[in-house]
Amino acid sequence: MTQSQIKKIFLLPFFASLLLLPSLAQAQVGVAVDPFAVEEDDLNIGGDIFSDFNEDIESAQIAEDERFYRYGRFFSFQIGLGVTTFDGNRGAAYEDNPPTYNIGINYFMDFRNSFAMGFEYSKHNFVLEDETFGFQGQGAVGLVDVSMLRIYFAPRYYIDTADLGTAITYYNPYLTARLEYWYVNNKFRDQDGVVPDDSGGGLGVGLGGGFEFPIKIKESYLGVEVLWHSVSFHDKFTQNYRSVNGGQGYDDLSGNAYSVIVSYVINW
């Protein structure tokens, strides 16, 4: 075997490898691309993940609405009696004449939230047997009859009692906050025809809560509501009842109100 033949034998594999390199490179590129293609296919199987999430929320909302339409209350009407009293100077002056009358309606938006509106009316009186700044030269003020009419708007939140036991669940406890308008009329009985009635209004808020015990599920309930009221009465800082000579009187009629109402509630 000649030297030239030996060179050809050794060079032949080298040239063969050069010819195979492009095909090997193409094969390797194909292998590298395929996994991304598989991943992309996996992502497209279920569609848009955000659409799937929205569909879950909508399905849950639909299920909750269906449950509310089947088991929930939609409207309620209540009529009640109770007591309204005061602290501060107004509480020291007033004698309460119960009952307080209440009438109202309640609209349920879902199991937990509702919106109430209604009226309340209470009567009070006080007696001043001494002369005061607002009645100088007219003798004692005497008996004053006070009537209070208020209209209110109030959202309610019924507490989730699923984990609090059957007894508490049946009482349907709720929290409420009222926006109120109080109209007050003072009638001077012993100054009748001499001193005109003193009337005026004031805005207030009421905070508190209550419960509704079922008499018959979804049809009738016994309700109890307890509230604290802060009201800007028109005569809150009046000096008319301040004593002239150090006798009986009040520097003003400041004070907060408190009310307890027991109601019969009808639902439909």
C-alpha positions in Angstrom: 0.0 0.0 0.0 1.4 3.3 -1.0 1.7 6.4 1.1 -0.9 8.3 -0.9 -3.5 5.5 -0.4 -2.9 5.6 3.4 -3.6 9.3 3.4 -6.8 8.8 1.6 -8.0 6.2 4.1 -7.4 8.6 7.1 -8.9 11.6 5.4 -12.1 9.9 4.3 -13.7 9.9 7.8 -12.8 13.6 8.2 -14.6 14.6 5.1 -17.5 12.4 5.9 -18.0 14.2 9.3 -17.9 17.5 7.6 -20.7 16.5 5.3 -22.8 15.2 8.3 -22.4 18.3 10.5 -25.3 20.4 8.9 -27.8 17.6 9.2 -26.8 17.0 12.9 -27.1 20.7 13.6 -30.6 20.7 12.1 -31.6 17.8 14.2 -30.3 19.4 17.3 -32.2 22.6 16.5 -35.4 20.6 16.0 -35.0 19.0 19.4 -34.5 22.4 21.1 -37.7 23.8 19.6 -40.0 20.9 20.3 -40.3 21.4 24.1 -41.5 25.0 23.7 -44.0 23.9 21.2 -45.3 21.3 23.7 -45.5 24.0 26.5 -47.4 26.3 24.2 -49.8 23.6 23.4 -50.3 23.0 27.1 -51.1 26.6 27.7 -53.7 26.8 24.9 -55.6 23.7 26.0 -57.6 25.5 28.8 -57.8 28.9 27.1 -57.1 32.2 28.9 -56.4 31.7 32.6 -58.0 35.1 33.5 -61.2 34.1 31.6 -61.2 30.8 33.6 -60.8 32.8 36.9 -63.7 35.2 35.9 -65.9 32.3 35.1 -65.3 30.8 38.5 -66.3 34.1 40.2 -69.4 34.4 38.1 -70.4 30.8 38.8 -70.0 31.4 42.5 -72.1 34.6 42.3 -74.9 32.9 40.4 -75.0 30.1 43.0 -75.2 32.6 45.8 -78.0 34.5 44.1 -79.9 31.3 43.5 -79.6 30.4 47.2 -80.7 33.9 48.2 -83.8 33.8 45.9 -84.7 30.4 47.4 -84.0 30.9 51.1 -83.7 34.7 51.7 -86.0 37.5 52.7 -86.8 40.3 50.3 -88.9 42.9 52.1 -90.1 43.3 55.7 -92.5 45.6 57.4 -92.3 46.4 61.1 -94.5 48.1 63.7 -93.1 48.6 67.2 -93.2 50.2 70.7 -90.4 51.2 72.9 -88.8 53.8 75.1 -86.7 56.9 74.3 -84.7 58.6 77.0 -81.8 61.2 77.3 -78.7 62.0 79.3 -77.1 65.3 80.1 -79.1 68.4 80.8 -81.9 67.3 78.5 -82.1 64.0 80.4 -82.2 65.9 83.8 -85.0 68.1 82.5 -87.2 65.6 80.7 -89.7 63.2 82.0 -90.3 60.5 79.4 -93.9 59.6 78.4 -93.6 56.1 76.8 -94.3 54.4 74.5 -92.2 55.4 71.6 -93.9 54.4 68.3 -92.1 53.0 65.4 -93.1 52.0 61.8 -90.7 51.0 59.1 -89.8 48.9 56.1 -86.6 47.0 55.3 -85.3 45.9 51.9 -82.8 43.0 51.7 -80.0 43.2 49.1 -78.6 39.8 50.1 -78.3 37.6 53.2 -76.1 40.0 55.0 -77.1 43.5 53.8 -80.3 45.4 53.9 -81.6 49.0 53.9 -84.2 50.3 56.4 -86.3 53.4 56.5 -89.1 54.5 58.8 -90.6 56.9 61.4 -90.4 57.1 65.2 -92.5 59.3 67.5 -92.0 59.9 71.3 -93.4 62.3 73.9 -91.7 64.0 76.9 -92.4 66.9 79.3 -90.7 69.1 81.8 -91.7 71.6 84.4 -89.9 74.8 85.5 -91.4 76.5 88.5 -89.0 79.5 88.5 -88.5 82.4 86.2 -85.9 81.9 83.5 -84.0 84.1 81.0 -86.4 83.4 78.1 -89.5 84.2 80.2 -88.5 87.2 82.3 -91.5 89.2 83.5 -93.9 86.3 82.7 -93.5 84.3 85.8 -92.6 80.6 85.9 -92.4 78.7 82.7 -94.6 75.9 84.0 -95.4 72.7 82.1 -93.8 72.2 78.7 -95.0 69.3 76.5 -92.4 68.0 74.1 -93.1 65.9 71.0 -90.4 64.4 68.8 -90.9 62.9 65.4 -87.9 61.5 63.5 -87.5 60.0 60.1 -84.5 57.7 59.5 -82.5 55.9 56.8 -80.3 53.0 57.9 -78.1 50.3 56.3 -78.0 47.1 58.3 -75.4 44.3 58.4 -76.6 40.9 59.5 -73.7 39.1 61.3 -72.5 35.8 59.9 -73.4 33.3 62.7 -72.6 30.1 60.9 -69.9 29.3 63.4 -71.6 30.7 66.5 -74.1 28.0 67.3 -77.8 27.4 66.5 -79.2 29.5 69.2 -77.4 32.7 68.1 -78.0 31.9 64.4 -81.8 31.9 65.1 -81.6 35.4 66.6 -80.4 37.0 63.4 -78.2 39.6 65.1 -77.3 42.8 63.1 -75.5 46.1 63.3 -76.9 49.3 62.0 -76.1 53.0 61.5 -78.8 55.6 61.0 -79.0 59.0 59.4 -81.9 60.8 61.2 -83.9 64.0 61.1 -85.6 64.9 64.4 -88.5 67.4 64.4 -89.1 68.8 67.9 -92.2 70.8 69.1 -92.3 72.4 72.5 -95.7 73.5 73.7 -95.9 75.8 76.8 -99.1 74.6 78.5 -99.0 77.2 81.3 -98.1 80.0 78.9 -100.7 79.0 76.3 -101.8 82.0 74.2 -98.9 84.1 75.6 -95.8 82.2 74.3 -95.9 80.6 70.9 -94.8 77.0 70.4 -91.1 76.5 69.9 -90.5 74.1 67.0 -87.4 73.1 65.0 -85.5 70.3 63.4 -82.0 68.8 63.7 -79.9 66.2 62.0 -78.5 63.2 63.9 -77.0 59.8 63.7 -77.9 56.6 65.5 -75.6 53.7 66.2 -76.4 50.3 67.6 -77.8 46.9 66.7 -80.5 44.4 67.3 -81.8 40.9 66.6 -84.9 39.3 65.0 -86.1 36.1 66.6 -88.3 34.0 64.2 -91.9 33.3 65.1 -92.4 31.6 61.8 -89.4 31.2 59.4 -89.4 33.8 56.5 -92.8 35.0 57.6 -92.9 36.7 61.0 -90.2 37.8 63.5 -90.0 39.5 66.9 -87.4 42.3 66.7 -85.5 44.2 69.3 -83.3 47.2 68.5 -81.1 49.3 70.9 -79.6 52.6 69.6 -77.5 55.5 70.8 -78.4 58.8 69.1 -76.4 62.0 68.8 -78.6 64.9 67.5 -78.0 68.5 66.8 -81.3 69.8 68.2 -82.3 73.3 67.3 -82.6 74.1 71.1 -79.5 72.2 72.1 -77.7 75.4 73.4 -80.7 77.5 74.3 -80.4 79.9 77.2 -84.2 80.3 77.6 -84.4 77.9 80.5 -81.5 79.3 82.4 -82.5 80.4 85.9 -82.6 84.2 86.6 -82.3 84.1 90.4 -80.5 80.9 91.0 -83.6 78.8 91.2 -84.6 75.8 89.0 -83.3 76.0 85.5 -80.9 74.5 82.9 -78.0 76.3 81.2 -78.7 74.4 78.0 -80.5 71.3 76.7 -77.4 69.3 75.6 -77.5 65.5 75.8 -77.6 62.3 73.9 -80.6 60.1 73.3 -81.1 56.3 73.8 -83.9 54.2 72.4 -85.1 50.6 72.8 -87.8 49.4 70.3 -89.6 46.0 70.3 -91.2 45.3 66.9 -93.4 42.8 65.2 -91.9 42.1 61.8 -93.7 40.7 58.8 -91.6 39.4 55.8 -92.4 38.5 52.2 
